[in-house]
Amino acid sequence: MFPRPHPDDRPSERLAALADRVRADPTLVFARSEDSDEHGPPRRRLRLPRLPRRGLLALGIAVACTVIGLGSWWQSPAAEQAPVLALVSTTAQAPELVVNVIGEVATPGLVTVTSGARVADAVRLAGGPKPGTDLHDLNLARKLTDGEQVAVGVPPQAPAGAVPSKLNLNSATATELDALPGVGPVTAQRIVDRRTRKGPFASVDDLRDVEGIGDSKLAKLADLVHT
């Protein structure tokens, strides 16, 4: 009734033939269907080359390190800005000294100077010396110390315990003569008037000519004055 199919057209036989070809060449895989005549000859599938195990291990380590590095960078906090520090001056101010200026100056009294100041600075702050003041005995370049006293135009006082020098009767002022023991301002002025009226004293004994000076007072003054 119907024609008997060809033995090669059976599916089982076709599959068996395909299996034999794959066993002979494992790298070839043929895809063939019943409509292979319509789609052309069977196509060969490409296979990627196999990498060695060491290469795969190195590649995996590199990828892992890259991922870890990117994660650490992403999670790291932003750099904090350094705080602005206020500048503090380390220059110490020079200590101040208080000095008492007396004598022949415009405004005697206390003046304040900086450490390292000179006598000239204290005199200037006291208004400067009065006209005609003798500054020969005053060292204007000397450095000052705190609490000291600067005497301008005043004769220096003899140190304690020192033997006072004798006073010259022919050049001493009334003020200097008044400082002698037993001689007051009245007697001191009489000594000056006698010197002006009769000339210089020739000896200490000439003090007998001054009213108010007798032998006892002369004896006290004999070791303190000269001519």
LUMZAGU-645205 format. One line per field, with one value per atom (N, C-alpha, C): residue in three letters; y, x, z. Coordinates in steps of 0.1 Angstrom, whole numbers, always signed. Each point is the difference from the previous one (the first is absolute). Last residue first. Example, Ala and Ser with C-alpha at 12.3 -4.5 7.8 and 13.67 -1.06 7.14 Angstrom:
BEGIN
residu: (SER, SER, SER, ALA, ALA, ALA)
north: (-22, +11, +11, -57, +12, +12)
east: (+128, +9, -8, +3, -9, +9)
up: (+71, +0, +8, -1, +0, +0)
% end
This chain:
BEGIN
residu: (THR, THR, THR, HIS, HIS, HIS, VAL, VAL, VAL, LEU, LEU, LEU, ASP, ASP, ASP, ALA, ALA, ALA, LEU, LEU, LEU, LYS, LYS, LYS, ALA, ALA, ALA, LEU, LEU, LEU, LYS, LYS, LYS, SER, SER, SER, ASP, ASP, ASP, GLY, GLY, GLY, ILE, ILE, ILE, GLY, GLY, GLY, GLU, GLU, GLU, VAL, VAL, VAL, ASP, ASP, ASP, ARG, ARG, ARG, LEU, LEU, LEU, ASP, ASP, ASP, ASP, ASP, ASP, VAL, VAL, VAL, SER, SER, SER, ALA, ALA, ALA, PHE, PHE, PHE, PRO, PRO, PRO, GLY, GLY, GLY, LYS, LYS, LYS, ARG, ARG, ARG, THR, THR, THR, ARG, ARG, ARG, ARG, ARG, ARG, ASP, ASP, ASP, VAL, VAL, VAL, ILE, ILE, ILE, ARG, ARG, ARG, GLN, GLN, GLN, ALA, ALA, ALA, THR, THR, THR, VAL, VAL, VAL, PRO, PRO, PRO, GLY, GLY, GLY, VAL, VAL, VAL, GLY, GLY, GLY, PRO, PRO, PRO, LEU, LEU, LEU, ALA, ALA, ALA, ASP, ASP, ASP, LEU, LEU, LEU, GLU, GLU, GLU, THR, THR, THR, ALA, ALA, ALA, THR, THR, THR, ALA, ALA, ALA, SER, SER, SER, ASN, ASN, ASN, LEU, LEU, LEU, ASN, ASN, ASN, LEU, LEU, LEU, LYS, LYS, LYS, SER, SER, SER, PRO, PRO, PRO, VAL, VAL, VAL, ALA, ALA, ALA, GLY, GLY, GLY, ALA, ALA, ALA, PRO, PRO, PRO, ALA, ALA, ALA, GLN, GLN, GLN, PRO, PRO, PRO, PRO, PRO, PRO, VAL, VAL, VAL, GLY, GLY, GLY, VAL, VAL, VAL, ALA, ALA, ALA, VAL, VAL, VAL, GLN, GLN, GLN, GLU, GLU, GLU, GLY, GLY, GLY, ASP, ASP, ASP, THR, THR, THR, LEU, LEU, LEU, LYS, LYS, LYS, ARG, ARG, ARG, ALA, ALA, ALA, LEU, LEU, LEU, ASN, ASN, ASN, LEU, LEU, LEU, ASP, ASP, ASP, HIS, HIS, HIS, LEU, LEU, LEU, ASP, ASP, ASP, THR, THR, THR, GLY, GLY, GLY, PRO, PRO, PRO, LYS, LYS, LYS, PRO, PRO, PRO, GLY, GLY, GLY, GLY, GLY, GLY, ALA, ALA, ALA, LEU, LEU, LEU, ARG, ARG, ARG, VAL, VAL, VAL, ALA, ALA, ALA, ASP, ASP, ASP, ALA, ALA, ALA, VAL, VAL, VAL, ARG, ARG, ARG, ALA, ALA, ALA, GLY, GLY, GLY, SER, SER, SER, THR, THR, THR, VAL, VAL, VAL, THR, THR, THR, VAL, VAL, VAL, LEU, LEU, LEU, GLY, GLY, GLY, PRO, PRO, PRO, THR, THR, THR, ALA, ALA, ALA, VAL, VAL, VAL, GLU, GLU, GLU, GLY, GLY, GLY, ILE, ILE, ILE, VAL, VAL, VAL, ASN, ASN, ASN, VAL, VAL, VAL, VAL, VAL, VAL, LEU, LEU, LEU, GLU, GLU, GLU, PRO, PRO, PRO, ALA, ALA, ALA, GLN, GLN, GLN, ALA, ALA, ALA, THR, THR, THR, THR, THR, THR, SER, SER, SER, VAL, VAL, VAL, LEU, LEU, LEU, ALA, ALA, ALA, LEU, LEU, LEU, VAL, VAL, VAL, PRO, PRO, PRO, ALA, ALA, ALA, GLN, GLN, GLN, GLU, GLU, GLU, ALA, ALA, ALA, ALA, ALA, ALA, PRO, PRO, PRO, SER, SER, SER, GLN, GLN, GLN, TRP, TRP, TRP, TRP, TRP, TRP, SER, SER, SER, GLY, GLY, GLY, LEU, LEU, LEU, GLY, GLY, GLY, ILE, ILE, ILE, VAL, VAL, VAL, THR, THR, THR, CYS, CYS, CYS, ALA, ALA, ALA, VAL, VAL, VAL, ALA, ALA, ALA, ILE, ILE, ILE, GLY, GLY, GLY, LEU, LEU, LEU, ALA, ALA, ALA, LEU, LEU, LEU, LEU, LEU, LEU, GLY, GLY, GLY, ARG, ARG, ARG, ARG, ARG, ARG, PRO, PRO, PRO, LEU, LEU, LEU, ARG, ARG, ARG, PRO, PRO, PRO, LEU, LEU, LEU, ARG, ARG, ARG, LEU, LEU, LEU, ARG, ARG, ARG, ARG, ARG, ARG, ARG, ARG, ARG, PRO, PRO, PRO, PRO, PRO, PRO, GLY, GLY, GLY, HIS, HIS, HIS, GLU, GLU, GLU, ASP, ASP, ASP, SER, SER, SER, ASP, ASP, ASP, GLU, GLU, GLU, SER, SER, SER, ARG, ARG, ARG, ALA, ALA, ALA, PHE, PHE, PHE, VAL, VAL, VAL, LEU, LEU, LEU, THR, THR, THR, PRO, PRO, PRO, ASP, ASP, ASP, ALA, ALA, ALA, ARG, ARG, ARG, VAL, VAL, VAL, ARG, ARG, ARG, ASP, ASP, ASP, ALA, ALA, ALA, LEU, LEU, LEU, ALA, ALA, ALA, ALA, ALA, ALA, LEU, LEU, LEU, ARG, ARG, ARG, GLU, GLU, GLU, SER, SER, SER, PRO, PRO, PRO, ARG, ARG, ARG, ASP, ASP, ASP, ASP, ASP, ASP, PRO, PRO, PRO, HIS, HIS, HIS, PRO, PRO, PRO, ARG, ARG, ARG, PRO, PRO, PRO, PHE, PHE, PHE, MET, MET, MET)
north: (+1264, +12, -3, -31, +4, +12, -36, +10, +3, -32, -1, +10, -4, -12, -2, +38, +0, -12, +12, +2, -2, -2, -11, +1, +33, -13, -11, +43, -1, -13, +10, -4, -1, +14, -13, -5, +45, -10, -14, +34, +2, -11, +25, -11, +3, +30, -12, -12, +42, +1, -14, +6, -2, +0, +2, +13, -1, -38, +7, +14, -31, -1, +7, -5, +12, -1, -37, +9, +13, -32, -4, +9, +21, -12, -3, +34, -4, -13, +19, -3, -4, +34, -14, -2, +47, -9, -14, +39, +1, -9, +3, +13, +2, -42, +9, +14, -34, -4, +10, +3, +4, -2, -15, +15, +5, -46, +4, +15, -18, -4, +4, +7, +10, -4, -29, +12, +11, -40, -3, +12, +3, +0, -3, -3, +14, +1, -43, +9, +14, -35, +1, +9, -31, +11, +0, -35, +13, +12, -42, -1, +13, -1, -3, +0, +11, -14, -3, +43, -2, -15, +15, +4, -3, -7, -10, +3, +30, -12, -11, +42, +1, -13, -5, +8, +0, -6, -7, +10, +10, -4, -6, +15, +10, -3, -30, +12, +11, -55, +12, +13, -52, +10, +12, -55, +14, +9, -53, +9, +14, -47, +11, +8, -53, +13, +11, -47, +6, +13, -29, -4, +6, -2, -2, -5, +28, -12, -1, +47, -9, -13, +30, -1, -10, +34, -14, -1, +44, -6, -14, +22, -1, -7, +7, +12, +0, -38, +9, +13, -54, +13, +9, -49, +7, +15, -52, +14, +7, -53, +9, +14, -41, +6, +9, -34, +3, +5, +9, -11, +4, +19, +2, -14, +16, -6, +1, +37, -12, -6, +41, -13, -12, +46, -1, -13, +18, -9, -2, +41, -9, -8, +37, -12, -10, +41, -6, -13, +35, -15, -7, +50, -7, -15, +43, -11, -7, +38, +2, -11, +1, +7, +3, -43, +15, +6, -51, +8, +15, -38, +5, +8, -25, +14, +5, -45, +9, +15, -36, -2, +9, +0, +6, -1, -20, +14, +7, -47, +4, +15, -18, -2, +4, +0, +11, -1, -35, +12, +12, -47, +6, +12, -51, +15, +6, -47, +3, +15, -19, -6, +3, +36, -14, -6, +41, -2, -15, +42, -14, -2, +38, -3, -14, +38, -14, +0, +46, -10, -14, +57, -11, -10, +37, -6, -12, +30, +7, -6, -6, -3, +7, -6, +12, -5, -31, +10, +10, -54, +12, +10, -49, +11, +12, -56, +13, +10, -48, +7, +14, -53, +13, +6, -38, +5, +13, -46, +14, +3, -43, +5, +15, -23, +3, +5, -35, +14, +2, -43, +5, +14, -33, +10, +6, -34, -5, +10, -2, +6, -5, -26, +6, +6, -18, +3, +8, -38, +14, +3, -42, +4, +15, -36, +13, +4, -52, +12, +12, -40, +3, +13, -35, +12, +4, -50, +11, +12, -42, +6, +12, -41, +12, +6, -53, +14, +10, -51, +8, +14, -36, +1, +9, -9, +6, +2, -20, +14, +6, -46, +7, +15, -29, +0, +8, -8, +10, +1, -32, +14, +10, -46, +4, +14, -19, +3, +4, -12, +12, +4, -41, +12, +13, -40, +1, +12, -11, +5, +2, -20, +13, +7, -46, +8, +15, -31, +1, +8, -10, +9, +2, -31, +13, +11, -46, +4, +14, -19, +3, +4, -14, +13, +4, -42, +11, +14, -40, +2, +12, +0, -9, +4, +6, +7, -10, -9, -2, +6, +16, -7, -2, +2, +9, -8, -15, -2, +9, -4, +4, -3, -26, +9, +3, -15, -4, +11, -16, +10, -5, -25, +2, +10, +6, -11, +3, +21, -1, -11, +11, +10, -1, -29, +13, +10, -46, +4, +14, -20, +4, +4, -14, +9, +5, -30, -7, +9, +10, -3, -7, +13, -4, -4, +18, +2, -2, -15, +3, +2, +2, -3, +5, -11, +3, -4, -9, +15, +4, -47, +6, +15, -42, +14, +7, -47, +1, +14, -8, -8, +1, +20, +7, -7, -22, +11, +9, -35, -6, +11, +12, -4, -5, +8, +13, -3, -36, +5, +12, -17, -9, +5, +22, +3, -8, -11, +13, +5, -39, -2, +13, +1, -7, -2, +19, +9, -7, -14, -3, +9, -4, +11, -3, -31, +12, +11, -40, -3, +12, +6, -4, -1, -7, +10, -6, -18, -3, +10, +9, -5, -2, -8, +12, -6, -33, +12, +12)
east: (+916, +1, +7, -32, +14, -1, -32, +1, +15, -15, -10, +1, +25, +3, -10, -4, +14, +3, -42, +1, +14, -10, -8, +2, +20, +7, -8, -18, +11, +7, -34, -6, +11, +13, -5, -6, +17, +10, -5, -34, +10, +11, -41, +10, +10, -36, -6, +9, +11, -8, -7, +47, -14, -7, +47, -5, -15, +27, -3, -6, +16, -14, -4, +45, -7, -15, +32, -2, -7, +12, -12, -2, +27, +1, -13, +4, +14, +2, -46, +6, +15, -24, +1, +6, -24, +8, +1, -26, +14, +9, -49, +4, +15, -20, -3, +5, +3, +9, -2, -29, +14, +9, -44, +1, +14, -10, +1, +1, -5, +13, +1, -41, +10, +14, -36, -1, +10, -4, +5, +0, -19, +14, +6, -46, +4, +15, -21, -1, +5, +21, -13, +0, +37, -2, -14, +18, +1, -1, +14, -5, +2, -7, +11, -6, -25, +1, +10, -5, -11, +0, +29, +5, -11, -11, +10, +5, -30, -7, +10, +16, -7, -7, +42, -12, -6, +54, -13, -11, +47, -8, -14, +36, +0, -8, +8, -7, -2, +3, +8, -8, -3, -7, +9, +13, -1, -6, -13, +11, -2, -18, -4, +13, -2, +4, -3, -28, +12, +3, -38, +13, +12, -42, -1, +13, +2, -5, +0, -6, +11, -6, -25, +2, +11, -7, -1, +3, -20, +12, -2, -35, +2, +14, -23, +5, +2, -29, +5, +4, -10, +1, +7, -29, +9, +0, -14, -2, +11, -25, +11, -4, -27, +0, +11, +7, -13, +2, +38, -5, -13, +33, -8, -4, +44, -13, -6, +36, -2, -14, +18, +0, -2, +5, -13, -1, +27, +3, -13, +18, -11, +3, +26, +1, -11, +2, +13, +1, -36, -2, +13, -23, +12, -2, -34, +2, +13, -23, +11, +4, -50, +11, +11, -30, -2, +12, -13, +6, -3, -36, +13, +6, -43, +0, +13, -10, -2, +0, +9, -14, -3, +44, -8, -15, +32, +1, -9, +4, -7, +0, +25, -14, -8, +47, -4, -15, +22, -3, -5, -9, +12, -5, -24, +1, +12, -16, +11, +1, -47, +13, +11, -39, +1, +13, -26, +7, +1, -25, +0, +7, +1, -2, +1, -6, +1, -3, +19, -9, +2, +9, +6, -11, +4, -11, +6, +30, -12, -11, +51, -8, -13, +42, -3, -6, -6, +10, -5, -15, +0, +10, -28, +9, -2, -11, -3, +11, -22, +12, -5, -18, -4, +12, -9, +7, -5, -18, +1, +8, +3, -5, +2, -7, +11, -6, -26, +2, +11, -4, -3, +3, -14, +9, -4, -22, +9, +10, -53, +13, +8, -38, +2, +14, -40, +14, +1, -38, +3, +14, -20, +5, +3, -34, +8, +5, -11, -6, +10, -4, +7, -6, -29, +8, +7, -14, -5, +10, -12, +10, -5, -33, +7, +10, -12, -6, +8, -5, +8, -6, -18, -5, +9, +10, -14, -5, +43, +0, -14, +4, +7, +0, -17, -9, +6, +27, -11, -10, +34, +6, -11, -11, +2, +5, -6, -13, +2, +38, -6, -13, +22, +7, -6, -17, -4, +7, +11, -13, -4, +41, +0, -13, +3, +6, +1, -15, -10, +5, +29, -11, -10, +34, +5, -10, -12, +2, +5, -4, -13, +1, +39, -5, -13, +18, +7, -4, -19, -5, +7, -3, +6, -5, -31, +11, +6, -28, +1, +12, -30, +12, +0, -46, +10, +12, -35, +3, +12, -41, +14, +1, -32, +0, +15, -22, +9, +0, -40, +10, +8, -28, +1, +11, -25, +8, +2, -44, +14, +7, -47, +8, +15, -35, -4, +9, +8, +2, -5, -6, +14, +2, -39, -1, +14, -8, -6, +0, +38, -14, -5, +49, -7, -14, +50, -14, -8, +51, -8, -15, +53, -14, -9, +55, -10, -13, +40, +0, -11, +12, -9, -1, +8, +6, -8, -9, +13, +6, -41, +10, +13, -37, +4, +11, -21, +9, +5, -31, +13, +10, -45, +8, +14, -31, +5, +8, -22, +11, +6, -37, +11, +12, -41, +6, +12, -26, +7, +7, -26, +12, +8, -42, +10, +13, -38, +7, +10, -13, -5, +8, +8, -9, -5, +27, +8, -8, -20, +6, +8, -43, +14, +7, -54, +10, +14, -46, +8, +12, -49, +13, +8, -54, +10, +14, -32, -9, +9)
up: (+1047, -8, -13, +36, -3, -9, +36, -10, -3, +33, -11, -11, +43, -8, -12, +31, -5, -9, +25, -14, -6, +47, -6, -16, +27, +2, -6, +0, -9, +1, +31, -13, -11, +43, +1, -14, +5, +0, +1, -21, +10, +0, -32, +0, +11, -11, +4, +0, -31, +12, +3, -26, -3, +13, -2, -4, -3, +10, +12, -3, -33, +3, +13, -18, -3, +2, +6, +12, -4, -33, +7, +12, -40, +8, +7, -33, -1, +8, -26, +13, -2, -36, +4, +14, -8, -8, +5, +17, +3, -9, -5, +4, +2, -12, -10, +3, +32, -12, -11, +37, +4, -11, -6, -1, +4, +3, -14, -1, +43, -5, -15, +21, +5, -5, -9, -8, +4, +26, -14, -9, +43, +1, -14, +3, +3, +0, -5, -12, +2, +33, -6, -12, +29, -8, -6, +28, +8, -8, -27, +13, +8, -54, +10, +14, -41, +4, +10, -20, +10, +4, -34, +14, +10, -45, +5, +13, -19, +2, +5, -14, +13, +3, -32, +0, +14, -15, +5, +0, -10, -11, +4, +30, -10, -12, +38, +5, -11, -5, -2, +4, +20, -8, -1, +8, +6, -10, -1, -3, +6, +21, -9, -2, +10, +7, -10, +2, -6, +7, +9, +7, -6, -32, +15, +6, -46, +5, +15, -26, +4, +5, -37, +14, +3, -44, +5, +15, -25, +3, +6, -34, +15, +2, -43, +5, +15, -13, -11, +6, +15, +5, -11, +5, -8, +4, +21, +0, -8, +0, +3, +0, -11, +14, +3, -40, +6, +14, -36, +7, +7, -45, +12, +6, -31, -1, +14, -21, +9, -1, -22, -8, +9, +16, -7, -8, +45, -12, -7, +33, -3, -13, +20, +9, -3, -25, -1, +8, -9, -2, +0, +16, -3, +0, -12, +10, -5, -22, +8, +10, -18, -6, +10, +9, +0, -7, -13, +11, -2, -15, -4, +11, +0, -6, -4, +16, +11, -4, -31, +5, +11, -15, -11, +4, +28, +1, -10, -2, +12, +2, -35, -3, +12, +4, -9, -3, +23, +9, -8, -23, +6, +9, -16, -1, +7, +0, -9, -3, +14, +4, -11, +5, -3, +4, +25, -12, -2, +32, -4, -13, +44, -14, -3, +45, -6, -15, +22, +4, -6, -12, +7, +5, -39, +8, +7, -22, -1, +8, +16, -12, +1, +33, -9, -13, +43, -3, -10, +2, +9, -4, -15, -5, +9, +1, +6, -4, -23, +4, +6, -19, +6, +7, -42, +11, +5, -32, +2, +13, -38, +13, +2, -49, +9, +14, -33, +2, +10, -33, +13, +1, -42, +4, +14, -28, +10, +5, -24, +0, +12, -28, +13, +0, -37, +2, +13, -14, +2, +3, -29, +13, +1, -29, -1, +14, -17, +6, -1, -37, +12, +6, -29, -2, +14, -18, +8, -2, -35, +9, +7, -13, -7, +10, +4, +2, -6, -19, +8, +2, -27, +13, +9, -46, +0, +14, -8, -4, +2, +7, +11, -3, -33, +11, +12, -39, -3, +12, +4, -1, -2, -3, +14, +1, -43, +7, +14, -25, -5, +7, +11, +5, -5, -18, +14, +7, -45, +1, +14, -7, -4, +0, +10, +11, -4, -33, +11, +12, -37, -4, +11, +7, +0, -4, -3, +14, +1, -43, +6, +14, -21, -6, +6, +11, +7, -5, -20, +13, +7, -53, +10, +14, -44, +7, +10, -49, +14, +6, -45, +5, +15, -29, +6, +5, -41, +14, +4, -42, +5, +15, -39, +11, +5, -50, +10, +11, -37, +4, +11, -44, +14, +4, -47, +6, +15, -23, -4, +8, +1, +8, -4, -19, -2, +6, +5, -14, -2, +42, -3, -14, +30, -11, -4, +36, -12, -12, +33, +2, -12, +27, -12, +3, +19, +3, -13, +21, -11, +5, +19, +4, -12, +14, -10, +5, +22, -1, -9, +9, +10, -1, -34, +2, +10, -6, -8, +2, +20, +6, -7, -20, +12, +8, -37, -5, +12, +8, -4, -4, +11, +12, -4, -34, +6, +12, -20, -9, +6, +22, +2, -9, -5, +13, +2, -37, -2, +13, +1, -8, -2, +21, +8, -7, -23, +10, +8, -51, +14, +10, -49, +5, +14, -26, +5, +5, -20, +14, +5, -32, -1, +14, -7, +1, -1, -24, +12, +0, -25, -2, +13, -2, +0, -2, -9, +0, +0)
% end
